[in-house]
Structure formats: C-alpha cells, structure tokens
C-alpha cells in the first residue's frame, strides 16, 4: 500500500493574497498535501482572538492535486478551528503559519496572529510551526528562507514536538543566512506606542506605532541576537503559561 503523504494545514495573518503565504505553499508542496485556510484580509496583531459577535464564512478558491485553498472571513485562529471542523478529511500532521511579513521574535509572539495560528494548532494536539521574515515589504524576498523552511518542517514531521510545545521561527532579511540557532525569547518591551493625530478637529485619535527596547541585547542565546547576526532563530515556545518557578512558593502564601 502506498504511504499517505503528510497533511499540512497552512494559514497566516497577512491574508490570503500576501506573498508570504504563496511562497510558503511553494516550499511545502513537495513535502506533503497542503490545505490552506487563510483570512480574506490582513489580520495582523490579532493573536489568538476569535470572532464571537457575527458568523464567519469560508470560500473555496483553488483545488489542485495536493493543494486546496480556502479563504475565510475570520481571524487566524478562527481559520484553524474552522478548517478542523469543515474541510479536513483527517487530522493534519502539521499546522504551519506564515511566512509572516514582519518580525515575530521576542515579546511579539504574544501579539502575533501568525503565532495565533500556531497556538491553536498546538492546542489541537498537532505539531505546529510559525515562520516570519524580518521585512514588512509586500514584495519581500523569501527565497533564502526556502531551504530552511523545508528542513525545519521535515525535522518536525520526522521527530514530532512535545505536547503543548510549538516552534517560533524567524528569518533575518538577508540573502546570506548563516545557519540555524536554537534561541530563548529576547527580553524587552515596546515604548512610545501611540502617535497622536487630529481627525475632523478631534485630537483624541491615535495610531499604534512604537519602538522596541531590547533589555538583553548582548545575550547571544536570544532570538534578537541571532537575527541581528544573520542566523535563523528557532524559539521553542510553550502554550502552558504556568509560572512553575512560583508555583511551589505560592503554596506557602495561604
């Protein structure tokens, strides 16, 4: 009997028309059967948010041998939930998000719709990976990332991931990638996050902007250092947010 090819569910937060998801599909098709369920418009910064105040709708866009593509009116996490319930004929072997236009390293993982896809896949018990490129350009060059995407995906298909653990993978925006580094999440925070502008005479309007302050810039173990120095940064990420270091101590509080 012929062995069934791996089933890979793909989504993103930049929307179905983004170059990044097209490039990701291209990189993944030689590896397995690809089903795409992605937002119909950009949903960046939505993290794991869900649509609860209105129904959502999906539409088939393309069906080829080994590739089926849908768009969905919901959030990235909605797309994963809906795909599991409606269009997949079996549990996928892998959930993959991206390739995001923009950096999702450090604390950005908490805001990222790309990682919302990954977290939802992880919660469904499926090994999940998010890919991001440190460039917001609509026509960014994803080609240098291709061999690494295939290598990382194949490694996870072969080895699996522990329960409630996923991978956050970021690529520097350079043609010459130095290799892979396994990293911890960089420490830092966003500052100066709002820019005021008057709208129809009302000054109480703001655009979200911001500057990232890296509080551990010299730490060669973190993802920001790896990206600044031309490496692919892989950060193993857990969905279980229990503060285990505090767990036992707190039992003495009460």
TADACOR-V773230 format. One record per residue. N is the residue number from 1. RES is the residue in one letter. SS is DSSP state (~ for helix, > for strand, _ for the rest). PSI is psi in degrees with one decimal (NA if undefined). OMEGA is omega in radians with two decimals (none if undefined). Layout:
BEGIN
n->N res->RES ss->SS psi->PSI omega->OMEGA
n->N res->RES ss->SS psi->PSI omega->OMEGA
END
This chain:
BEGIN
n->1 res->X ss->_ psi->135.4 omega->3.13
n->2 res->X ss->_ psi->133.8 omega->-3.13
n->3 res->X ss->_ psi->135.4 omega->3.14
n->4 res->X ss->_ psi->133.5 omega->3.11
n->5 res->X ss->_ psi->149.7 omega->3.09
n->6 res->X ss->> psi->141.8 omega->3.08
n->7 res->X ss->> psi->122.6 omega->-3.07
n->8 res->X ss->> psi->120.3 omega->3.05
n->9 res->X ss->> psi->129.4 omega->-3.07
n->10 res->X ss->> psi->138.1 omega->2.99
n->11 res->X ss->> psi->-177.9 omega->3.11
n->12 res->X ss->_ psi->-174.1 omega->3.02
n->13 res->X ss->_ psi->-3.3 omega->3.11
n->14 res->X ss->_ psi->-7.5 omega->3.12
n->15 res->X ss->_ psi->160.1 omega->-3.00
n->16 res->X ss->_ psi->-24.7 omega->-3.09
n->17 res->X ss->_ psi->-1.9 omega->-3.10
n->18 res->X ss->_ psi->145.0 omega->3.12
n->19 res->X ss->~ psi->-36.6 omega->-3.06
n->20 res->X ss->~ psi->-40.3 omega->-3.12
n->21 res->X ss->~ psi->-33.4 omega->3.07
n->22 res->X ss->~ psi->-41.8 omega->3.12
n->23 res->X ss->~ psi->-39.2 omega->3.11
n->24 res->X ss->~ psi->-44.8 omega->3.11
n->25 res->X ss->~ psi->-44.2 omega->3.13
n->26 res->X ss->~ psi->-42.0 omega->-3.13
n->27 res->X ss->~ psi->-31.2 omega->-3.02
n->28 res->X ss->~ psi->-24.7 omega->-3.02
n->29 res->X ss->_ psi->-35.9 omega->3.10
n->30 res->X ss->_ psi->-16.4 omega->-3.04
n->31 res->X ss->_ psi->-36.2 omega->-3.06
n->32 res->X ss->> psi->-174.7 omega->3.05
n->33 res->X ss->> psi->128.4 omega->-3.03
n->34 res->X ss->> psi->127.4 omega->2.98
n->35 res->X ss->> psi->127.0 omega->-3.11
n->36 res->X ss->> psi->130.5 omega->2.95
n->37 res->X ss->> psi->102.4 omega->-3.01
n->38 res->X ss->> psi->155.6 omega->-3.14
n->39 res->X ss->> psi->146.5 omega->-3.12
n->40 res->X ss->_ psi->-18.4 omega->3.07
n->41 res->X ss->_ psi->165.4 omega->-3.14
n->42 res->X ss->_ psi->138.7 omega->3.12
n->43 res->X ss->_ psi->38.9 omega->-3.11
n->44 res->X ss->_ psi->146.1 omega->3.07
n->45 res->X ss->_ psi->13.7 omega->-3.09
n->46 res->X ss->_ psi->-7.0 omega->3.11
n->47 res->X ss->_ psi->-127.7 omega->-3.11
n->48 res->X ss->_ psi->21.7 omega->-3.05
n->49 res->X ss->_ psi->153.0 omega->-3.11
n->50 res->X ss->_ psi->154.6 omega->3.07
n->51 res->X ss->_ psi->116.8 omega->-3.07
n->52 res->X ss->_ psi->-12.0 omega->-3.04
n->53 res->X ss->_ psi->-4.3 omega->-3.13
n->54 res->X ss->_ psi->158.2 omega->3.09
n->55 res->X ss->_ psi->157.7 omega->3.05
n->56 res->X ss->_ psi->160.6 omega->-3.01
n->57 res->X ss->_ psi->141.8 omega->3.04
n->58 res->X ss->> psi->157.9 omega->-3.08
n->59 res->X ss->> psi->134.4 omega->3.06
n->60 res->X ss->> psi->128.4 omega->3.12
n->61 res->X ss->> psi->-32.2 omega->-3.01
n->62 res->X ss->> psi->140.5 omega->3.06
n->63 res->X ss->> psi->110.9 omega->3.10
n->64 res->X ss->> psi->175.3 omega->3.03
n->65 res->X ss->_ psi->119.0 omega->3.09
n->66 res->X ss->_ psi->2.6 omega->-3.14
n->67 res->X ss->> psi->125.0 omega->3.04
n->68 res->X ss->> psi->131.6 omega->-3.03
n->69 res->X ss->> psi->129.0 omega->3.06
n->70 res->X ss->> psi->152.7 omega->2.92
n->71 res->X ss->> psi->154.8 omega->-3.01
n->72 res->X ss->> psi->144.5 omega->-3.12
n->73 res->X ss->_ psi->-0.8 omega->-3.07
n->74 res->X ss->_ psi->-168.8 omega->3.12
n->75 res->X ss->_ psi->170.7 omega->3.06
n->76 res->X ss->~ psi->-43.5 omega->3.12
n->77 res->X ss->~ psi->-38.3 omega->3.03
n->78 res->X ss->~ psi->-43.6 omega->-3.09
n->79 res->X ss->~ psi->-42.5 omega->3.14
n->80 res->X ss->~ psi->-48.0 omega->-3.14
n->81 res->X ss->~ psi->-45.2 omega->-3.10
n->82 res->X ss->~ psi->-40.9 omega->3.13
n->83 res->X ss->~ psi->-43.6 omega->3.13
n->84 res->X ss->~ psi->-37.6 omega->-3.04
n->85 res->X ss->~ psi->-24.3 omega->-2.90
n->86 res->X ss->~ psi->-46.9 omega->-2.90
n->87 res->X ss->_ psi->-16.3 omega->-3.14
n->88 res->X ss->_ psi->133.4 omega->3.13
n->89 res->X ss->_ psi->-4.9 omega->3.03
n->90 res->X ss->_ psi->167.1 omega->3.12
n->91 res->X ss->_ psi->130.8 omega->-3.12
n->92 res->X ss->_ psi->156.0 omega->3.07
n->93 res->X ss->_ psi->-19.3 omega->-3.05
n->94 res->X ss->> psi->142.9 omega->2.93
n->95 res->X ss->> psi->128.5 omega->-3.09
n->96 res->X ss->> psi->136.0 omega->-3.13
n->97 res->X ss->> psi->147.0 omega->3.05
n->98 res->X ss->> psi->-151.0 omega->-0.21
n->99 res->X ss->> psi->123.9 omega->-3.05
n->100 res->X ss->> psi->141.7 omega->2.99
n->101 res->X ss->> psi->91.4 omega->-3.12
n->102 res->X ss->_ psi->155.3 omega->-3.05
n->103 res->X ss->_ psi->129.7 omega->3.03
n->104 res->X ss->_ psi->28.7 omega->3.09
n->105 res->X ss->_ psi->175.5 omega->3.09
n->106 res->X ss->~ psi->-140.5 omega->-3.05
n->107 res->X ss->~ psi->-11.1 omega->3.12
n->108 res->X ss->~ psi->-21.5 omega->3.13
n->109 res->X ss->~ psi->-29.3 omega->-3.09
n->110 res->X ss->~ psi->-22.0 omega->-3.11
n->111 res->X ss->_ psi->-18.0 omega->-2.89
n->112 res->X ss->_ psi->125.4 omega->2.98
n->113 res->X ss->~ psi->-30.7 omega->3.04
n->114 res->X ss->~ psi->-48.6 omega->3.13
n->115 res->X ss->~ psi->-18.7 omega->2.98
n->116 res->X ss->~ psi->-40.0 omega->3.04
n->117 res->X ss->~ psi->-47.6 omega->-3.06
n->118 res->X ss->~ psi->-44.3 omega->3.13
n->119 res->X ss->~ psi->-40.6 omega->-3.14
n->120 res->X ss->~ psi->-42.2 omega->3.07
n->121 res->X ss->~ psi->-41.3 omega->3.13
n->122 res->X ss->~ psi->-43.5 omega->3.12
n->123 res->X ss->~ psi->-26.0 omega->3.09
n->124 res->X ss->_ psi->-0.7 omega->3.11
n->125 res->X ss->_ psi->22.4 omega->-3.12
n->126 res->X ss->_ psi->133.2 omega->3.05
n->127 res->X ss->_ psi->132.9 omega->-2.98
n->128 res->X ss->> psi->143.4 omega->-3.07
n->129 res->X ss->> psi->136.0 omega->3.01
n->130 res->X ss->> psi->132.2 omega->3.11
n->131 res->X ss->> psi->134.7 omega->3.12
n->132 res->X ss->> psi->146.6 omega->3.07
n->133 res->X ss->> psi->137.1 omega->-3.09
n->134 res->X ss->_ psi->58.4 omega->3.07
n->135 res->X ss->_ psi->132.3 omega->3.10
n->136 res->X ss->_ psi->2.1 omega->-3.10
n->137 res->X ss->_ psi->131.1 omega->3.12
n->138 res->X ss->_ psi->-31.5 omega->-3.12
n->139 res->X ss->_ psi->36.3 omega->-3.12
n->140 res->X ss->_ psi->155.1 omega->-3.14
n->141 res->X ss->_ psi->105.4 omega->-3.14
n->142 res->X ss->_ psi->-6.3 omega->-2.99
n->143 res->X ss->~ psi->-42.7 omega->3.13
n->144 res->X ss->~ psi->-24.8 omega->-3.13
n->145 res->X ss->~ psi->-20.4 omega->-3.00
n->146 res->X ss->~ psi->-53.4 omega->-3.13
n->147 res->X ss->~ psi->-34.5 omega->3.13
n->148 res->X ss->~ psi->-39.1 omega->3.07
n->149 res->X ss->~ psi->-48.6 omega->-3.12
n->150 res->X ss->~ psi->-40.4 omega->-3.14
n->151 res->X ss->~ psi->-44.5 omega->-3.10
n->152 res->X ss->~ psi->-44.1 omega->3.12
n->153 res->X ss->~ psi->-44.9 omega->-3.13
n->154 res->X ss->~ psi->-38.4 omega->3.11
n->155 res->X ss->~ psi->-41.2 omega->3.13
n->156 res->X ss->~ psi->-38.3 omega->3.06
n->157 res->X ss->~ psi->-38.5 omega->-3.11
n->158 res->X ss->~ psi->-39.2 omega->-2.99
n->159 res->X ss->~ psi->-23.7 omega->-3.05
n->160 res->X ss->_ psi->-178.7 omega->3.07
n->161 res->X ss->_ psi->151.9 omega->3.09
n->162 res->X ss->_ psi->156.1 omega->3.09
n->163 res->X ss->_ psi->142.6 omega->3.09
n->164 res->X ss->_ psi->26.8 omega->3.09
n->165 res->X ss->> psi->136.6 omega->-3.13
n->166 res->X ss->> psi->178.9 omega->-3.11
n->167 res->X ss->> psi->132.5 omega->3.01
n->168 res->X ss->> psi->109.8 omega->-3.04
n->169 res->X ss->> psi->125.9 omega->3.13
n->170 res->X ss->> psi->139.2 omega->3.12
n->171 res->X ss->> psi->132.3 omega->2.98
n->172 res->X ss->_ psi->154.1 omega->-3.13
n->173 res->X ss->_ psi->77.8 omega->-3.14
n->174 res->X ss->_ psi->150.5 omega->3.11
n->175 res->X ss->_ psi->-23.0 omega->-3.07
n->176 res->X ss->_ psi->89.5 omega->3.12
n->177 res->X ss->_ psi->134.7 omega->-3.03
n->178 res->X ss->_ psi->-9.3 omega->-3.08
n->179 res->X ss->_ psi->-168.0 omega->-3.06
n->180 res->X ss->> psi->138.6 omega->2.94
n->181 res->X ss->> psi->135.2 omega->3.05
n->182 res->X ss->> psi->122.0 omega->-2.87
n->183 res->X ss->_ psi->158.5 omega->2.88
n->184 res->X ss->> psi->163.5 omega->3.13
n->185 res->X ss->_ psi->129.5 omega->3.12
n->186 res->X ss->_ psi->147.1 omega->3.10
n->187 res->X ss->_ psi->141.4 omega->3.13
n->188 res->X ss->> psi->-176.4 omega->3.12
n->189 res->X ss->> psi->159.1 omega->3.08
n->190 res->X ss->> psi->138.0 omega->3.09
n->191 res->X ss->> psi->169.3 omega->-3.14
n->192 res->X ss->_ psi->55.5 omega->-2.91
n->193 res->X ss->_ psi->-9.9 omega->-3.07
n->194 res->X ss->> psi->135.6 omega->3.07
n->195 res->X ss->> psi->122.6 omega->-3.08
n->196 res->X ss->> psi->140.7 omega->2.99
n->197 res->X ss->> psi->145.4 omega->-3.13
n->198 res->X ss->> psi->136.7 omega->3.14
n->199 res->X ss->> psi->113.6 omega->-3.11
n->200 res->X ss->_ psi->41.2 omega->3.08
n->201 res->X ss->_ psi->-2.6 omega->3.14
n->202 res->X ss->> psi->119.8 omega->-3.08
n->203 res->X ss->> psi->-0.8 omega->-3.08
n->204 res->X ss->> psi->42.5 omega->3.07
n->205 res->X ss->> psi->141.8 omega->-3.08
n->206 res->X ss->> psi->143.0 omega->2.95
n->207 res->X ss->> psi->137.8 omega->3.04
n->208 res->X ss->> psi->123.3 omega->3.12
n->209 res->X ss->_ psi->-116.2 omega->2.99
n->210 res->X ss->_ psi->156.7 omega->3.06
n->211 res->X ss->> psi->134.9 omega->-3.14
n->212 res->X ss->> psi->129.2 omega->3.09
n->213 res->X ss->> psi->113.0 omega->3.13
n->214 res->X ss->> psi->113.3 omega->-3.08
n->215 res->X ss->_ psi->2.9 omega->-3.11
n->216 res->X ss->_ psi->45.6 omega->-2.94
n->217 res->X ss->_ psi->-28.9 omega->-3.07
n->218 res->X ss->_ psi->2.8 omega->-3.11
n->219 res->X ss->_ psi->108.2 omega->-3.08
n->220 res->X ss->_ psi->-3.6 omega->3.12
n->221 res->X ss->_ psi->-13.5 omega->-3.00
n->222 res->X ss->> psi->166.7 omega->-3.03
n->223 res->X ss->~ psi->-34.4 omega->3.11
n->224 res->X ss->~ psi->-41.6 omega->3.12
n->225 res->X ss->~ psi->-44.5 omega->-3.13
n->226 res->X ss->~ psi->-45.3 omega->-3.11
n->227 res->X ss->~ psi->-40.1 omega->3.11
n->228 res->X ss->~ psi->-26.9 omega->-3.07
n->229 res->X ss->_ psi->15.6 omega->2.97
n->230 res->X ss->_ psi->15.4 omega->-3.13
n->231 res->X ss->_ psi->152.4 omega->2.93
n->232 res->X ss->> psi->125.4 omega->-3.09
n->233 res->X ss->> psi->118.1 omega->3.04
n->234 res->X ss->> psi->119.3 omega->3.12
n->235 res->X ss->> psi->107.3 omega->3.02
n->236 res->X ss->> psi->130.2 omega->-2.98
n->237 res->X ss->> psi->136.1 omega->-3.11
n->238 res->X ss->> psi->142.7 omega->3.08
n->239 res->X ss->_ psi->-25.4 omega->3.09
n->240 res->X ss->_ psi->109.6 omega->-3.05
n->241 res->X ss->_ psi->16.4 omega->3.09
n->242 res->X ss->_ psi->129.7 omega->3.08
n->243 res->X ss->_ psi->83.4 omega->-2.99
n->244 res->X ss->~ psi->-29.6 omega->3.13
n->245 res->X ss->~ psi->-25.8 omega->-3.12
n->246 res->X ss->~ psi->-14.1 omega->-2.98
n->247 res->X ss->~ psi->-54.9 omega->-3.08
n->248 res->X ss->~ psi->-39.3 omega->-3.13
n->249 res->X ss->~ psi->-38.2 omega->-3.10
n->250 res->X ss->~ psi->-24.1 omega->3.13
n->251 res->X ss->_ psi->-18.4 omega->3.11
n->252 res->X ss->_ psi->-7.6 omega->-3.09
n->253 res->X ss->_ psi->-30.7 omega->-2.93
n->254 res->X ss->_ psi->NA omega->none
END
